[in-house]
């Protein structure tokens, strides 16, 4: 727990113009002033403290300096949560084996802040070896960095401005506003063709937590003198700046791990950015998740990428198991320029496009500017903020909405770091920061007579009743979550059991989505597109580049007749103006896209797509739902008013209180919606949905637990309408033509 008082330190900078060549040259800097910072204790403003009397790195600092002839006071506060509590570092031994450590003692010398009394100001400073970093004052941006290798404050430092006459650097982002569409469908479509609309805007209004993993290639290891300590400090400065930028979007970026390929590169790295990105994506997806939980990974490379490219990332793929990645060239000695590129590529993962002339940028340059210049980005444009908000309309963005659990945090608890850790009920920051009336900021405990401090199930410091809906179902493939009466936090998001019929029988739910051929054609070719005739899909049996099921090395494997709907995607109509690299091929009414080798999954039918009655595509095979999702007899273990979810766990139907799902108090209250206290004739409630038809009498077989969820399986054998296990009718699934409509 955080003990003691916060210290305030004032540092005075004495500016003295010294010829540049009298000290040393700074890369890319024409003019700077030399300053000599002196550290002064706040209680004795002009009395210098002896080094041995000081804490190594104070919690709060103030820097006083003369800027443009005026005194400016820079207020800094130690960055909290810059490193995730379970932060690890990985390198490789002489035999190529992984060596992972969890450093517990390390310099905490990274700060963020602002210039006092400035309406627009921010700062990102490291005090590890002198003072290094950036701060802004009004419209002007400044750098400060030590001119001496020692870490004593009294040594010379350079203070220099952004040069408005400096020409733009010849560096660009390689992501040419490409929307990368993947066979896994882990993507968000552009706003104009968005198929998923959220009814609940609270998702993106909540604070986000990005678990960030960085990998440095062998070239980086050699470039920085094979010195892990030097690399660590550089990486932490980068992470500190990225975190400062994303705070403007109510998002906390925490570094969960750093990996150095000190022995050799684990993938083939070339100047071809697309090739390197694809290789890193495959390595990350197959190797990294097994040993480190994270939301996004980036590769920092010393390899000079082709042309003017210094970074590349997949679009709208945050939380994707393979494609939530980016690559960044270490293109500048200035740490913050590289950090700006890191933030830029991460922005692409969140669906942000490059800024255009219609975008409003509150600073000289914004994060998503296409070209890099001497100006370092300090904010996000209006366009980026809109794209960021839209990204959170998709349920697949939930990975960054998960607040770390106390049991996931393995470091010593610190009261005041805004993370609820073991032994804490709440953590609203320091007493000066805290605005939560339910939480005692000094002890990180809930105040007396209160039950909770935060969360969707906490209202006015009291827990909501069990069964209260805290996250409504977004669509037919989602389930509502209810409060349990024990915690203020809404349970994790759960979806309909995989294989539940959706879109009027045209598809089956998979992880909360409803993948259909029509949806995929629209995503690829835009509005006005439809699924091609069934005869087109027979070309997948040929095994050519214009029709196949999968690739093994460079060989295209033909589909079996029963699997023809699970190979290449055939559509008709739509636009031919695609943003992806490749060839458009049309014959008769069949239209397909043949991508280049860097993005082979584009234009293939997605996993989970309906390919027949109670059949879905899995890895280019058309298989039975029960085989695909292993869901047979799942509902037999769900008693009472419960259904089986996508993880094959029992969950209460909407309106029934956990854990036993036998309290219908909330359901009774909902009946008021259907008749002001009485249920009118013909009005029937089923879970949380309403039907104007009373349910038909159930047979003995239908009363079994299995029938309660899988009654729709019997649709082709009975005269009754299938149900969803709650008494509500669901779409029939007895048409083999459903996938083509």
C-alpha positions in Angstrom: 0.0 0.0 0.0 1.2 3.5 -0.7 2.5 5.1 2.4 3.8 8.5 3.3 3.4 11.9 1.7 3.7 12.8 -1.9 6.8 14.9 -2.5 6.9 18.0 -4.6 10.2 19.0 -6.1 11.1 22.2 -8.0 13.9 22.3 -10.5 15.2 25.6 -11.9 16.7 25.6 -15.4 19.4 28.2 -16.1 19.3 28.9 -19.8 22.6 29.9 -21.4 23.0 30.0 -25.1 26.1 28.0 -26.0 27.4 27.3 -29.5 26.3 23.8 -30.5 29.7 22.7 -31.5 31.0 23.5 -28.1 29.2 20.6 -26.6 28.1 17.9 -29.1 25.9 17.5 -32.2 22.4 16.2 -31.7 20.9 14.2 -34.6 18.5 16.3 -36.6 18.8 19.3 -34.4 20.2 22.6 -35.7 19.8 24.9 -32.7 19.3 24.3 -29.0 20.0 26.0 -25.7 22.1 24.5 -22.9 20.4 24.3 -19.5 21.7 23.3 -16.1 18.8 21.9 -14.0 19.1 22.1 -10.2 16.9 20.1 -8.0 15.4 22.0 -5.1 13.2 20.7 -2.2 9.8 22.2 -2.2 9.9 23.0 1.5 13.1 25.0 1.1 12.8 26.5 -2.3 16.4 27.7 -2.6 18.1 25.0 -0.6 19.6 22.2 -2.5 19.1 18.8 -0.8 22.0 16.4 -0.6 21.6 13.3 -2.9 21.7 10.8 0.0 18.7 12.6 1.6 16.5 12.2 -1.4 14.3 9.4 -2.6 15.7 8.0 -5.9 12.6 9.0 -7.9 9.9 11.2 -6.3 6.2 10.7 -6.8 5.7 14.3 -8.0 8.1 16.8 -9.5 8.0 20.4 -10.6 10.4 21.9 -13.1 10.7 25.6 -13.1 12.4 27.1 -16.2 12.6 30.2 -18.3 11.0 29.7 -21.6 10.8 32.6 -24.1 11.7 35.0 -21.3 9.0 33.8 -19.0 9.0 31.5 -16.0 7.2 28.2 -16.7 6.5 25.5 -14.1 6.3 22.0 -15.4 4.3 19.7 -13.1 5.1 16.0 -13.5 3.7 12.9 -11.8 5.1 9.4 -11.9 3.4 7.2 -14.5 1.2 4.6 -12.8 0.6 1.3 -14.4 3.1 1.9 -17.2 4.2 -1.7 -16.7 1.5 -4.3 -16.1 1.8 -5.9 -12.7 2.7 -9.2 -14.3 5.3 -7.6 -16.6 7.9 -10.1 -18.0 11.1 -10.0 -20.1 12.1 -12.8 -22.4 15.5 -13.5 -24.0 17.2 -16.7 -25.3 20.1 -18.7 -23.9 23.1 -20.1 -25.9 21.0 -23.2 -26.9 18.1 -21.2 -28.1 15.9 -21.8 -25.1 13.5 -19.2 -23.8 14.4 -17.5 -20.6 11.6 -15.5 -19.0 12.0 -13.4 -15.9 9.6 -11.1 -13.9 11.8 -8.2 -12.8 10.4 -6.9 -9.5 13.0 -4.1 -8.8 13.5 -1.6 -11.6 13.8 2.1 -12.0 10.4 3.8 -11.9 11.6 7.1 -13.4 8.9 7.8 -16.0 6.6 10.8 -15.6 3.7 12.5 -17.3 2.3 16.0 -16.7 1.8 19.5 -18.0 2.8 23.1 -17.7 0.9 24.8 -14.9 -1.6 27.5 -15.9 -1.5 26.4 -19.6 -4.9 25.4 -21.1 -3.3 23.1 -23.6 -0.2 21.3 -22.3 1.2 17.8 -21.8 4.5 16.2 -21.0 6.3 12.9 -21.1 9.6 12.8 -19.3 12.2 10.2 -18.2 14.5 11.1 -15.3 16.5 7.8 -15.4 19.7 9.5 -16.6 19.1 13.2 -16.4 16.0 14.6 -18.0 14.8 13.3 -21.3 11.5 13.8 -23.1 8.9 16.2 -24.4 6.6 18.9 -23.1 4.3 21.4 -24.7 3.4 25.0 -23.8 0.5 26.4 -25.7 1.3 25.9 -29.4 5.0 25.3 -28.9 6.6 21.9 -28.4 10.0 21.3 -26.7 12.5 18.5 -26.2 14.9 18.2 -23.4 17.7 15.7 -23.2 21.0 15.3 -21.4 24.3 16.2 -23.2 26.3 14.1 -20.7 26.1 10.3 -20.3 26.0 10.7 -16.5 22.7 10.9 -14.7 23.4 13.9 -12.5 20.9 16.7 -12.8 23.5 19.4 -12.7 25.1 18.3 -16.0 24.4 20.0 -19.3 21.0 19.4 -20.9 19.8 20.5 -24.3 16.4 22.3 -24.6 15.2 22.7 -28.2 12.0 23.5 -30.0 10.3 21.9 -32.9 11.6 23.7 -35.9 8.6 25.0 -38.0 10.9 25.4 -41.0 12.0 21.8 -40.9 11.0 19.9 -43.9 8.9 16.8 -43.5 10.9 13.7 -43.1 10.8 11.2 -46.0 9.0 8.6 -43.9 5.4 7.2 -44.2 3.1 4.5 -42.9 2.8 1.5 -45.2 -0.8 0.9 -44.3 -2.4 2.4 -47.4 -5.9 2.7 -45.7 -6.3 -1.0 -46.5 -9.1 -2.8 -44.8 -7.6 -6.2 -44.2 -10.3 -8.9 -44.3 -9.4 -12.2 -42.9 -11.0 -15.6 -43.1 -11.5 -15.6 -39.4 -13.7 -12.4 -39.8 -11.9 -10.8 -36.9 -12.4 -7.4 -38.4 -14.6 -4.4 -38.4 -16.1 -3.2 -41.7 -16.0 0.5 -42.7 -18.7 2.8 -41.3 -20.5 3.0 -44.6 -21.1 -0.8 -44.7 -21.1 -1.6 -41.0 -23.2 -4.7 -40.3 -23.0 -4.6 -36.5 -24.6 -1.7 -34.8 -24.4 -1.4 -31.0 -27.5 -0.4 -29.1 -25.4 0.3 -26.1 -22.9 3.1 -26.3 -21.5 2.4 -22.9 -18.9 0.0 -24.3 -16.6 2.6 -25.8 -17.4 5.1 -23.1 -15.8 2.8 -20.5 -12.1 3.0 -19.8 -10.1 0.6 -21.9 -7.0 -1.3 -20.9 -4.5 -2.3 -23.6 -2.1 -5.1 -22.7 0.9 -4.3 -25.0 3.7 -6.7 -25.8 6.9 -5.6 -27.6 9.3 -7.7 -29.5 12.8 -6.4 -30.6 14.6 -8.2 -33.3 18.2 -9.3 -33.4 19.2 -6.2 -35.4 17.8 -4.0 -32.6 19.8 -6.0 -30.0 23.0 -5.3 -32.0 22.1 -1.7 -32.8 21.9 -0.9 -29.1 25.3 -2.4 -28.2 23.7 -5.7 -27.1 22.9 -3.9 -23.8 19.5 -5.1 -22.3 19.5 -2.2 -19.9 19.9 0.4 -22.6 17.1 -1.3 -24.6 14.8 -1.5 -21.6 15.1 2.3 -20.9 14.5 3.1 -24.5 11.4 0.8 -24.7 10.0 2.2 -21.4 10.3 5.8 -22.8 8.4 4.7 -25.9 5.7 3.0 -23.8 5.4 6.1 -21.6 4.7 8.3 -24.6 2.2 5.9 -26.2 0.4 5.7 -22.9 0.3 9.5 -22.7 -1.3 9.7 -26.1 -4.0 7.1 -25.6 -5.0 8.6 -22.3 -6.7 11.2 -24.4 -9.0 8.4 -25.6 -9.7 7.2 -22.0 -7.4 4.3 -22.6 -4.6 3.0 -20.5 -1.7 1.2 -22.4 0.3 -1.1 -20.1 3.4 -2.9 -21.2 2.9 -6.6 -20.2 6.1 -7.9 -21.7 9.2 -7.3 -23.7 11.1 -9.9 -25.7 14.5 -9.5 -27.2 15.7 -11.9 -30.0 19.3 -11.7 -28.8 20.4 -15.0 -30.4 18.7 -14.8 -33.8 15.4 -13.7 -35.4 12.5 -16.1 -34.9 11.0 -15.1 -38.3 12.3 -14.1 -41.6 12.6 -10.3 -41.7 13.1 -8.4 -45.0 12.6 -4.8 -46.2 9.3 -6.0 -47.6 7.0 -4.7 -44.9 4.0 -6.7 -45.9 6.0 -9.9 -45.9 7.5 -9.2 -42.5 4.2 -8.2 -41.0 2.6 -11.5 -42.2 5.5 -13.5 -40.8 5.3 -11.8 -37.4 1.5 -12.2 -37.4 1.9 -16.0 -37.8 4.6 -16.2 -35.2 2.6 -14.2 -32.7 -0.6 -16.2 -33.3 1.0 -19.6 -32.9 3.6 -18.9 -30.2 2.9 -15.9 -28.0 -0.6 -16.5 -26.6 0.5 -19.8 -25.0 3.0 -18.0 -22.8 1.7 -14.4 -22.4 -1.7 -12.9 -22.2 -1.8 -9.7 -24.3 -4.1 -7.7 -26.6 -1.6 -6.5 -29.2 2.0 -7.2 -30.1 4.4 -5.0 -32.1 7.8 -5.9 -33.6 10.5 -3.2 -33.4 13.0 -3.8 -36.2 16.4 -2.3 -37.1 15.8 -3.4 -40.7 15.3 -0.5 -43.1 11.9 -1.1 -44.7 11.5 -0.6 -48.4 10.8 2.9 -49.8 9.6 5.5 -47.3 7.7 3.0 -45.1 8.6 2.9 -41.4 5.5 1.1 -40.1 2.7 -1.3 -41.1 -0.3 -2.8 -39.3 -3.5 -4.7 -40.1 -6.7 -2.6 -40.1 -9.4 -3.1 -37.4 -7.9 -6.2 -35.9 -7.4 -5.4 -32.2 -8.3 -8.5 -30.2 -7.8 -10.8 -33.2 -5.9 -13.9 -32.3 -3.5 -13.5 -35.2 -3.7 -10.1 -36.7 -3.7 -7.8 -33.7 -0.1 -6.8 -34.6 2.1 -4.2 -36.2 5.7 -3.7 -37.2 7.7 -0.5 -36.6 11.2 0.4 -38.0 13.4 2.0 -35.4 13.9 5.0 -37.8 15.1 7.7 -35.4 17.5 8.3 -32.6 14.7 10.3 -31.0 12.7 7.9 -29.0 9.5 9.9 -29.2 9.4 9.8 -33.0 9.5 6.0 -33.0 6.9 6.0 -30.2 4.7 8.2 -32.4 4.9 5.5 -35.1 4.0 2.9 -32.6 0.9 4.8 -31.6 0.1 5.3 -35.3 0.2 1.6 -36.1 -1.8 0.8 -33.0 -4.4 3.2 -34.3 -4.7 1.2 -37.5 -5.4 -1.9 -35.3 -8.3 0.2 -33.8 -9.7 0.9 -37.3 -8.3 4.5 -37.6 -7.5 5.6 -41.2 -5.0 8.2 -42.2 -6.1 11.8 -41.6 -7.4 13.7 -44.5 -8.1 17.4 -45.1 -11.5 17.1 -43.5 -10.1 15.9 -40.2 -9.7 18.5 -37.4 -6.4 18.2 -35.6 -6.1 20.0 -32.2 -2.3 20.1 -32.4 0.3 20.8 -35.1 0.2 17.2 -36.1 -2.0 14.3 -35.1 -1.2 10.6 -34.5 -2.8 9.3 -37.8 -1.0 11.8 -40.1 0.1 9.8 -43.2 3.7 11.2 -43.3 6.1 11.5 -40.4 7.8 14.9 -39.9 9.9 16.7 -37.4 6.7 17.4 -35.5 5.9 14.6 -33.1 2.1 13.7 -32.8 0.5 14.9 -29.6 -3.2 14.2 -30.1 -5.8 12.4 -32.1 -7.9 14.0 -34.9 -11.6 14.2 -35.0 -11.7 11.5 -37.6 -9.5 9.2 -35.5 -11.9 9.7 -32.5 -14.9 8.8 -34.6 -13.2 5.6 -36.0 -12.1 4.7 -32.5 -15.7 5.0 -31.2 -17.1 3.0 -34.1 -14.6 0.2 -33.4 -16.3 -0.5 -30.1 -19.6 -1.2 -31.7 -18.2 -4.7 -32.5 -18.2 -7.3 -29.7 -14.8 -8.5 -30.7 -13.3 -5.4 -29.1 -14.0 -6.8 -25.6 -10.4 -7.7 -24.9 -9.6 -4.1 -24.1 -12.7 -3.6 -22.0 -11.6 -6.3 -19.5 -10.3 -4.8 -16.2 -7.5 -6.9 -14.8 -8.6 -9.1 -12.0 -6.9 -8.8 -8.6 -5.8 -12.5 -8.8 -4.1 -11.7 -12.2 -1.9 -9.1 -10.6 1.2 -10.7 -9.1 3.1 -7.7 -7.9 2.9 -5.9 -4.5 -0.4 -4.1 -4.2 -0.1 -0.3 -4.3 -3.1 1.7 -3.1 -3.5 4.7 -5.4 -2.5 3.2 -8.8 -6.1 2.9 -10.0 -5.9 -0.9 -10.3 -7.9 -3.1 -7.8 -5.3 -5.5 -6.5 -5.4 -8.3 -3.8 -6.6 -7.0 -0.5 -8.3 -3.9 -2.0 -12.0 -3.3 -2.5 -11.5 -0.3 -4.8 -8.8 2.0 -6.0 -9.7 5.5 -7.2 -6.2 6.9 -7.3 -4.6 9.2 -4.7 -6.8 11.2 -2.4 -6.2 14.3 -4.6 -7.3 12.3 -7.7 -10.2 10.3 -6.3 -13.8 11.4 -7.3 -15.5 8.2 -6.2 -17.7 8.9 -3.1 -18.0 5.1 -2.3 -14.2 4.5 -2.0 -11.8 5.5 0.7 -8.7 6.6 -1.3 -6.4 6.3 1.7 -7.2 2.7 2.4 -8.6 1.4 -0.9 -11.6 0.1 1.0 -15.3 0.7 0.5 -16.6 3.2 2.9 -18.7 2.2 5.9 -22.4 1.4 5.1 -21.6 1.1 1.4 -21.6 -2.2 -0.5 -19.7 -1.4 -3.7 -17.7 1.4 -5.4 -18.0 0.8 -9.1 -19.3 -1.4 -11.9 -22.5 -1.9 -13.9 -24.1 -3.7 -10.9 -23.3 -0.9 -8.5 -25.7 2.0 -8.1 -25.3 4.8 -5.6 -22.7 2.6 -3.7 -25.2 -0.2 -3.3 -25.4 -3.6 -5.1 -28.2 -4.0 -7.6 -30.6 -6.9 -7.0 -29.7 -10.4 -8.4 -31.2 -10.8 -11.9 -30.9 -7.1 -12.8 -29.7 -6.9 -16.4 -26.3 -5.2 -16.5 -25.5 -5.9 -20.2 -28.5 -6.4 -22.5 -28.2 -8.8 -25.4 -27.1 -6.9 -28.5 -28.6 -9.3 -31.1 -29.9 -12.8 -31.6 -26.4 -14.3 -31.1 -25.9 -12.6 -27.8 -27.1 -13.3 -24.2 -28.0 -10.8 -21.6 -25.8 -10.7 -18.4 -27.4 -10.3 -15.0 -26.0 -9.1 -11.7 -25.5 -11.7 -9.1 -26.1 -9.5 -6.1 -22.6 -10.2 -4.7 -20.4 -8.0 -6.9 -20.6 -4.6 -8.5 -18.9 -5.9 -11.7 -21.1 -7.3 -14.5 -20.2 -10.9 -15.4 -18.1 -11.5 -18.5 -19.9 -11.2 -21.9 -21.5 -14.5 -22.9 -23.0 -15.4 -26.3 -25.6 -17.9 -27.6 -24.4 -21.4 -27.9 -22.4 -21.8 -31.1 -24.6 -23.3 -33.7 -27.8 -21.4 -32.7 -29.8 -20.4 -35.9 -29.6 -16.7 -36.9 -30.7 -14.3 -39.6 -33.8 -16.3 -40.4 -32.0 -19.5 -40.8 -29.3 -18.2 -43.1 -26.6 -18.8 -40.6 -25.5 -20.2 -37.3 -24.1 -18.2 -34.4 -20.4 -18.4 -33.7 -18.8 -16.5 -30.8 -21.6 -14.0 -30.8 -21.5 -13.4 -34.6 -23.6 -14.7 -37.4 -21.3 -15.4 -40.4 -23.2 -15.8 -43.7 -22.1 -15.9 -47.3 -24.1 -12.7 -47.9 -22.4 -10.8 -45.1 -19.0 -11.8 -46.4 -19.8 -10.8 -50.0 -21.0 -7.4 -48.7 -17.8 -6.9 -46.7 -15.7 -7.7 -49.7 -17.5 -6.0 -52.6 -19.7 -3.5 -50.8 -23.4 -2.7 -51.1 -25.3 -4.2 -54.0 -23.5 -7.5 -53.8 -25.2 -10.9 -53.6 -24.0 -14.4 -53.3 -23.2 -16.1 -56.6 -25.2 -19.1 -57.9 -24.5 -22.4 -56.3 -22.9 -23.7 -59.5 -20.1 -21.2 -59.1 -18.9 -23.0 -56.0 -18.4 -26.2 -57.9 -15.2 -24.5 -59.3 -13.7 -25.0 -55.8 -13.4 -28.7 -56.7 -10.9 -27.8 -59.4 -7.9 -26.9 -57.2 -6.8 -23.9 -59.2 -6.0 -20.4 -58.0 -9.6 -19.5 -59.0 -11.2 -22.2 -56.9 -9.8 -24.4 -54.0 -10.3 -25.2 -50.4 -6.9 -24.6 -48.8 -3.2 -24.1 -49.5 -0.4 -26.3 -48.4 2.8 -24.5 -49.1 2.3 -23.4 -52.7 -0.1 -26.1 -53.6 -3.9 -25.4 -53.8 -5.9 -28.3 -52.5 -9.3 -28.9 -54.3 -12.5 -29.1 -52.3 -14.4 -32.4 -52.0 -17.9 -32.1 -53.4 -19.5 -31.8 -49.9 -17.0 -29.0 -49.0 -17.4 -26.8 -52.1 -19.2 -24.1 -50.1 -16.2 -23.8 -47.7 -13.5 -22.7 -50.2 -13.2 -19.7 -52.4 -16.0 -17.0 -51.9 -18.0 -16.4 -55.0 -20.3 -13.3 -55.3 -21.9 -11.2 -58.0 -22.4 -7.4 -58.4 -20.9 -4.8 -56.1 -18.0 -2.5 -56.7 -14.7 -3.4 -58.5 -12.9 -0.6 -56.7 -11.2 -2.7 -53.9 -8.5 -1.4 -51.6 -6.7 -4.8 -51.4 -3.8 -5.9 -53.5 -4.7 -8.6 -56.0 -6.8 -9.5 -59.1 -10.6 -9.4 -59.7 -11.7 -12.4 -61.7 -15.2 -12.7 -63.3 -16.7 -15.4 -65.4 -20.4 -15.7 -66.2 -22.1 -14.6 -62.9 -19.2 -15.8 -60.8 -16.9 -13.2 -59.2 -13.9 -13.8 -57.0 -10.9 -12.0 -55.6 -7.4 -13.4 -56.0 -5.2 -11.7 -53.5 -1.4 -11.4 -53.6 0.6 -13.8 -51.4 0.8 -11.3 -48.5 -2.8 -11.7 -47.6 -4.0 -15.2 -48.8 -7.1 -15.3 -46.5 -8.9 -12.6 -48.3 -11.7 -14.0 -50.4 -12.1 -17.3 -48.6 -15.3 -18.5 -46.9 -15.1 -17.8 -43.1 -15.2 -20.5 -40.4 -18.7 -20.9 -39.0 -20.5 -20.2 -42.3 -23.5 -22.3 -43.0 -22.9 -24.9 -45.7 -26.0 -27.1 -45.3 -28.7 -28.1 -42.9 -27.1 -28.1 -39.4 -23.6 -27.9 -41.1 -20.9 -25.3 -41.0 -17.5 -24.6 -42.5 -14.6 -25.4 -40.2 -11.1 -25.2 -41.7 -12.5 -25.6 -45.3 -14.6 -28.6 -44.4 -18.4 -28.8 -44.2 -19.1 -30.6 -40.9 -22.0 -31.2 -38.5 -22.6 -28.6 -35.9 -22.3 -31.1 -33.1 -18.9 -32.1 -34.4 -17.7 -28.6 -35.0 -18.7 -27.1 -31.6 -18.8 -30.3 -29.4 -22.1 -29.1 -28.1 -24.1 -32.3 -28.0 -26.1 -32.7 -24.7 -24.7 -29.5 -23.4 -28.1 -28.3 -22.1 -28.6 -31.5 -20.1 -26.6 -30.0 -17.3 -28.5 -26.7 -17.3 -31.4 -26.9 -14.9 -34.5 -24.7 -14.5 -34.4 -21.4 -16.3 -30.9 -21.7 -17.7 -29.4 -22.1 -21.2 -26.0 -23.2 -22.5 -23.7 -20.5 -23.7 -20.8 -20.4 -26.2 -18.4 -21.8 -23.7 -20.8 -24.7 -22.9 -21.6 -23.2 -19.5 -25.0 -22.7 -18.0 -26.3 -19.1 -17.9 -29.6 -17.8 -16.5 -32.2 -16.7 -19.0 -32.9 -13.0 -19.0 -34.9 -12.0 -15.9 -34.0 -15.0 -13.8 -31.5 -14.4 -11.0 -28.3 -16.3 -10.6 -26.9 -18.6 -9.3 -29.9 -21.0 -9.3 -32.0 -19.2 -12.0 -35.1 -19.8 -9.9 -35.9 -16.2 -8.8 -38.4 -14.7 -11.2 -38.9 -11.4 -9.3 -37.3 -9.4 -12.1 -39.4 -11.3 -14.7 -42.6 -10.4 -12.9 -41.7 -6.8 -12.9 -41.1 -7.0 -16.7 -44.7 -8.2 -17.1 -45.8 -4.6 -16.4 -44.5 -3.8 -19.9 -47.0 -6.2 -21.3 -50.2 -5.1 -19.5 -49.7 -2.7 -16.6 -49.7 -5.4 -13.8 -51.7 -8.1 -15.6 -50.8 -10.3 -18.5 -53.4 -9.7 -21.2 -54.9 -12.5 -23.2 -52.4 -13.8 -25.8 -49.5 -12.1 -24.3 -46.7 -14.5 -23.4 -43.3 -13.8 -21.8 -40.4 -16.1 -22.6 -37.2 -15.1 -20.8 -36.7 -11.5 -21.8 -38.5 -11.5 -25.1 -42.2 -11.2 -25.8 -44.4 -13.1 -28.2 -48.0 -12.3 -29.1 -48.8 -16.0 -29.4 -49.2 -18.3 -26.4 -46.8 -21.3 -26.5 -48.1 -24.5 -27.9 -48.5 -27.5 -25.5 -45.2 -29.3 -25.1 -44.8 -33.0 -25.4 -43.0 -35.0 -22.8 -39.9 -35.2 -25.0 -39.9 -31.4 -25.3 -39.9 -31.0 -21.6 -36.5 -32.6 -21.3 -33.4 -30.5 -20.6 -32.1 -31.2 -24.1 -35.3 -30.1 -25.8 -35.2 -26.8 -23.8 -32.2 -25.7 -25.8 -32.2 -27.8 -28.9 -35.9 -27.9 -29.7 -35.0 -26.3 -33.0 -33.1 -29.5 -34.0 -36.5 -31.2 -34.4 -37.9 -28.6 -36.8 -37.7 -30.8 -39.8 -39.4 -33.7 -38.0 -42.4 -31.9 -36.3 -45.1 -29.5 -37.2 -44.3 -27.1 -34.4 -42.2 -24.0 -34.7 -38.7 -24.5 -33.2 -37.9 -22.6 -30.0 -34.8 -21.1 -28.5 -35.1 -22.9 -25.2 -37.1 -20.1 -23.7 -40.4 -20.7 -25.4 -39.7 -18.2 -28.1 -40.0 -19.2 -31.7 -36.8 -19.3 -33.7 -36.2 -19.4 -37.5 -36.8 -22.7 -39.2 -33.7 -24.4 -40.4 -35.1 -26.8 -43.0 -33.9 -25.2 -46.2 -30.8 -26.3 -48.0 -31.0 -23.2 -50.1 -30.6 -20.9 -47.1 -26.9 -20.3 -47.6 -27.5 -18.9 -51.1 -30.2 -16.3 -50.3 
